[in-house]
């Protein structure tokens, strides 16, 4: 088991936006298999991490969790409650870290990616990342992970919702959760109708409940199967990584823009057009205007 | 080094009454803090370990069960064991004044009883954390 104190200290520096810590994390090579879970709030992402994670622990593996929760658009504060669901992982002495990022979403990308990289290169066998709970818009983690799991439940809409663009399109595994309290068959069937093979992998659709050991085993097995597939198709994994770098480049630009807004607010911006403001924002971070 | 403005709200021992802890967690979120809530029935070891893993800059413990004189010293000890002896620990709940004095002698920074205002707790935290 890795030494938690130094990992936590490094994560503190990343969360504070310390560029030397972020730089170090980005330069590292991940050793752990990174599994990310996205989906609407309350569908069971944290509980799945707890059940699958503790199943892996019983199999002799070590697990780290990065749980990302939204920050308040009003106060910048946050209520981080994912840890509450991870009682078994907590009891088994695994590493759980909650994280939020006041400020822009691009800023969150770079901090989250650095945190994932740090955990993945710290000696754990598996790193689970839980998304902010933004539903279909929550697709970035697909590029920040090795296996991307989209979690949903029945009752959130009809076939049109299943057809819509977004995170579910990028899922390697789709989990239709809470089959202990709801009928999951119809929604799973809909997803099976719309999933498409990518790089030789047909996304698995699983009906699931964390309370059923054989379901937990089946999801763990599906993750393992996907892992073997990725390891046989390194080109697809590299495509994923380069998309992550594209997002990080945006994130670095976003970092500068955060400060730009506060500087601009101190002056009188009322008379400036959107174009003039965008112009000023871009030049403040040294980015060439695309229209020139 | 801890993360500025990131704090832990914890429930220690066999105490399932967490309305106060929830109100505090939500109120401090509205005051701009990043609040991690542990949930109920945690051991001193679990709370200290959560404080270490999460990189918080303060720990706020809520106890209504009367077992504060047993649990809080153990929490302080578990924090010290992890090199977190300097971490500010605040206690809230039903704490008799004599016990509050003793807890402060042991290293608890402040005790907040019934009738405390969240704004005051937030202000206290901002002052000690420079946040």
HADDOCK unambig.tbl for C-alpha pairs under 7 A between the chains (distance, minus, plus):
assign (segid A and resid 4 and name CA) (segid B and resid 53 and name CA) 6.85 0.50 0.50
assign (segid A and resid 5 and name CA) (segid B and resid 52 and name CA) 6.80 0.50 0.50
assign (segid A and resid 8 and name CA) (segid B and resid 52 and name CA) 6.84 0.50 0.50
assign (segid A and resid 8 and name CA) (segid B and resid 53 and name CA) 5.45 0.50 0.50
assign (segid A and resid 8 and name CA) (segid B and resid 54 and name CA) 6.90 0.50 0.50
assign (segid A and resid 8 and name CA) (segid B and resid 55 and name CA) 6.15 0.50 0.50
assign (segid A and resid 9 and name CA) (segid B and resid 1 and name CA) 6.61 0.50 0.50
assign (segid A and resid 12 and name CA) (segid B and resid 1 and name CA) 6.96 0.50 0.50
assign (segid A and resid 12 and name CA) (segid B and resid 2 and name CA) 5.88 0.50 0.50
assign (segid A and resid 12 and name CA) (segid B and resid 3 and name CA) 5.43 0.50 0.50
assign (segid A and resid 12 and name CA) (segid B and resid 55 and name CA) 5.94 0.50 0.50
assign (segid A and resid 15 and name CA) (segid B and resid 3 and name CA) 6.93 0.50 0.50
assign (segid A and resid 16 and name CA) (segid B and resid 3 and name CA) 6.42 0.50 0.50
assign (segid A and resid 75 and name CA) (segid B and resid 30 and name CA) 5.58 0.50 0.50
assign (segid A and resid 75 and name CA) (segid B and resid 31 and name CA) 6.27 0.50 0.50
assign (segid A and resid 75 and name CA) (segid B and resid 32 and name CA) 4.75 0.50 0.50
assign (segid A and resid 76 and name CA) (segid B and resid 32 and name CA) 5.17 0.50 0.50
assign (segid A and resid 77 and name CA) (segid B and resid 29 and name CA) 4.64 0.50 0.50
assign (segid A and resid 77 and name CA) (segid B and resid 30 and name CA) 6.20 0.50 0.50
assign (segid A and resid 77 and name CA) (segid B and resid 31 and name CA) 6.76 0.50 0.50
assign (segid A and resid 77 and name CA) (segid B and resid 32 and name CA) 3.71 0.50 0.50
assign (segid A and resid 77 and name CA) (segid B and resid 33 and name CA) 4.45 0.50 0.50
assign (segid A and resid 77 and name CA) (segid B and resid 34 and name CA) 4.88 0.50 0.50
assign (segid A and resid 78 and name CA) (segid B and resid 29 and name CA) 5.14 0.50 0.50
assign (segid A and resid 78 and name CA) (segid B and resid 33 and name CA) 6.33 0.50 0.50
assign (segid A and resid 78 and name CA) (segid B and resid 34 and name CA) 4.42 0.50 0.50
assign (segid A and resid 78 and name CA) (segid B and resid 35 and name CA) 5.84 0.50 0.50
assign (segid A and resid 79 and name CA) (segid B and resid 25 and name CA) 6.94 0.50 0.50
assign (segid A and resid 79 and name CA) (segid B and resid 26 and name CA) 6.79 0.50 0.50
assign (segid A and resid 79 and name CA) (segid B and resid 29 and name CA) 5.95 0.50 0.50
assign (segid A and resid 79 and name CA) (segid B and resid 34 and name CA) 6.07 0.50 0.50
assign (segid A and resid 79 and name CA) (segid B and resid 35 and name CA) 4.88 0.50 0.50
assign (segid A and resid 79 and name CA) (segid B and resid 36 and name CA) 6.00 0.50 0.50
assign (segid A and resid 80 and name CA) (segid B and resid 35 and name CA) 5.86 0.50 0.50
assign (segid A and resid 80 and name CA) (segid B and resid 36 and name CA) 4.61 0.50 0.50
assign (segid A and resid 80 and name CA) (segid B and resid 37 and name CA) 6.52 0.50 0.50
assign (segid A and resid 81 and name CA) (segid B and resid 36 and name CA) 6.15 0.50 0.50
assign (segid A and resid 81 and name CA) (segid B and resid 37 and name CA) 5.79 0.50 0.50
assign (segid A and resid 83 and name CA) (segid B and resid 38 and name CA) 6.52 0.50 0.50
assign (segid A and resid 84 and name CA) (segid B and resid 38 and name CA) 5.60 0.50 0.50
assign (segid A and resid 84 and name CA) (segid B and resid 39 and name CA) 5.28 0.50 0.50
assign (segid A and resid 95 and name CA) (segid B and resid 53 and name CA) 6.65 0.50 0.50
assign (segid A and resid 96 and name CA) (segid B and resid 53 and name CA) 6.48 0.50 0.50
assign (segid A and resid 97 and name CA) (segid B and resid 53 and name CA) 5.99 0.50 0.50
assign (segid A and resid 97 and name CA) (segid B and resid 54 and name CA) 5.22 0.50 0.50
assign (segid A and resid 98 and name CA) (segid B and resid 54 and name CA) 6.34 0.50 0.50
